[in-house]
Amino acid sequence: MNAAHARYLEVRRLLLIGRLDEAERTLAELDPTPFPPASRTAHELVVAGIAMRRLRTKAGARCARSAERAAHHARIPALTAEVESASLVLNTPARA
């Protein structure tokens, strides 16, 4: 579990510094199915973040909904707030 969490932190770092290809490759090595809800939420947030940066809005919205469900099951207010923030960004129209 700790190793998987460390991998997610690495993927988030890669996402934040714009190394999307590497983040996607690293993320593909992880299966979130056996993880607790908080870890599944983190996984969906990372996938949504990559989708948003690649302008894959439908995939991003789908991942945001999955993250919302997982955060609800995790019952961690800060995690729920993070998901809500990400969903708000995803649903806010871009301005030129």
FIMARTOR-334624 format. One record per atom (N, C-alpha, C): x, z, y. Coordinates in pm, whole numbers, plus 32768, in hexadecimal, padded with zeros to 4 digits. Layout:
! FIMARTOR-334624
XZY ...
***
This chain:
! FIMARTOR-334624
805180007F88 800080008000 80568000807F 80BF8052807D 8117805880F2 815E7FD38109 81867F91809D 81CA7F1080AA 816B7EA880E5 80EE7EAA80B9 808B7E4C80EE 80737E668182 806C7EE581A8 80587F078235 80CF7ED6828A 81467EE88255 81BD7EB8829C 81B97E2082AD 81887DD98248 817C7D478252 81187D2082BF 80A87D6A82C7 80467D4C8330 80817D6483BA 80CF7DCD83C9 81107DE58449 816E7D72846D 81B57D408409 820E7CCE841F 81BE7C528447 814E7C3B8403 80FA7BC78423 80C47BD484B1 80997C4B84D7 80677C5E8560 80D57C4485C7 814D7C7085A9 81BE7C578604 81D67BC18612 81D67B7B85A0 81E87AEA85A3 817A7AA685F4 81017AD685E4 808F7AA0862F 80A37AB586C5 80CC7B2D86EA 80DE7B4D8778 814E7AFE87BA 81B47ADB876E 82237A8E87A9 821179F88797 819D79D08761 817B7943875A 81B378F786E3 81E1793B867E 821778F88607 81A878EE859F 8146789985BD 80CB788E856E 80E4785C84E0 813877F784D0 815277C1844B 818B782E83EF 81EC78768423 822978E083D5 81C6795183B8 81727971841A 810B79D88406 80AA79AE8398 80817930839A 802478FE8334 8063790082A9 80E178D982A1 812578DB821E 8130796981E7 815479C6823B 81617A518211 80DA7A8A81EA 80757A6A8237 7FED7A9B821C 7FB77A648199 7FDA79E88179 7FA879A980FE 7FD979F28081 80457A3D808D 807B7A87801C 802F7B097FFF 7FD57B2F8058 7F8E7BAE804B 7EFC7B988022 7ECF7BE57FC2 7E437BE17F96 7E017C637FC4 7DA47C5C8025 7D687CD6805B 7CF97D128003 7CD47CCF7F99 7C637CFB7F47 7C6D7D8B7F18 7CE07DB77EE1 7CE57E407EAD 7CFB7EAC7F18 7D0B7E847F96 7D2D7EE37FFF 7CB37F2F8031 7CCA7FA4806B 7C5B7FEF80A8 7C277FA58123 7BB07FCA8151 7B737F8281C2 7BCB7F76823F 7C177FDC8260 7C6B7FD482D8 7CD47F6582CB 7D107F5A8256 7D747EF18240 7D347E67823C 7CBD7E5E8203 7C767DDD8202 7C517DB48290 7C2C7E1882E2 7C0E7DFB836F 7C897DC283B4 7CFC7E01839F 7D787DD083DC 7D957D4183AF 7D7F7D268330 7D967C9F82FC 7D3D7C3A8344 7CBC7C58834D 7C5F7BFC838E 7C7F7BEA8422 7CAC7C548464 7CD27C4784F1 7D4A7BEA8502 7DA97BF484A8 7E1E7B9D84B1 7DF57B0C8497 7DA37AF68431 7D757A6E8414 7D257A38848B 7CD07A8B84C6 7C837A61853C 7CE17A4085B0 7D497A9085C2 7DA87A77862E 7DF079F2861D 7E1679D385A3 7E5779528589 7DF378E285A3 7D7878F28574 7D12788A8588 7CF87873861C 7CF178DF8669 7CD978D086FA 7D4B7884873D 7DC578A48718 7E3878608754 7E4277CE872B 7E0977AD86BA 7E087722868C 7D8776DA86B4 7D35771E8702 7CB476EA8732 7C5576C886BF 7C5B77138656 7BFE770785E6 7B92777185FA 7B3677538655 7AD777B88680 7A7577E48612 7A4B778685BF 79EE77AB8553 7A31780984F0 7AAC77EB84CA 7AF57842846D 7B0F78C984AF 7B3078C8852E 7B4779468576 7ACA799C857B 7A58795D8596 79D979A7859A 79B679DF8511 79CF799184AA 79B379C08421 7A097A3A8400 7A877A358423 7AE27AA58409 7ABD7B1F845D 7A907B0684D7 7A657B75852D 79EC7BBC84EF 798F7B7084B7 791B7BAE8475 79467BFF83FB 79A47BC983AE 79DA7C12833B 7A207C918368 7A6A7C8983D5 7AAF7CFE840A 7A4A7D678438 79DC7D3B8474 79747D99849F 793A7DE58428 791F7D9C83BB 78E97DDE8343 794D7E42830A 79CB7E198300 7A317E7182C8 7A477EEB8322 7A477ED783A5 7A597F478403 79E47FA983F8 796C7F7583E4 78F77FCB83D3 790980258359 793B7FEB82EB 795380388271 79C7809A8281 7A29807782D4 7A9D80CE82E8 7A78814A833A 7A15813C8390 79E681AC83E5 7A5781E7843A 7AA4818E8476 7B1081B784D1 7AEE817E855B 7AC681D485B8 7A9A81A3863C 7B0081498683 7B7E816B867E 7BE3811886C3 7BEC808D8685 7BDE80868602 7BE1800585BE 7B667FB385E1 7AF47FF485E6 7A787FB1860E 7A857F7B869C 7AC07FC986F4 7AD47F9D877F 7B327F248786 7B997F248733 7BF67EB28730 7BAF7E338702 7B5A7E41869E 7B0D7DCE866B 7AAE7D9C86D7 7A6B7DF8871B 7A0F7DD08786 7A597D8787F5 7AD07DB68816 7B217D75887E 7B497CE88853 7B747CDA87D7 7B9A7C5587A5 7B217BF887A2 7AAE7C2A877C 7A357BD9877A 7A0E7BAC8806 7A1F7C058865 7A017BE288F0 7A5B7B728921 7ADA7B7A8903 7B397B0F8929 7B107A8C88E7 7AEE7A948869 7AC87A1A8820 7A4A79D9885B 79EF7A29888A 797079F688BC 796D79DB8951 79DB79F58996 79E279DC8A25 7A11794C8A3C 79C479008A8B 79ED78768AA4 7A71786F8AF1 7ABE780B8AD1 7B3D77F58B18 7B1F77B68BA0 7B7277DA8C00 7B6377A08C87 7BDF77528CAB 7BC976E88CF2 7C3A76958D1D 7C7276C58DA0 
***
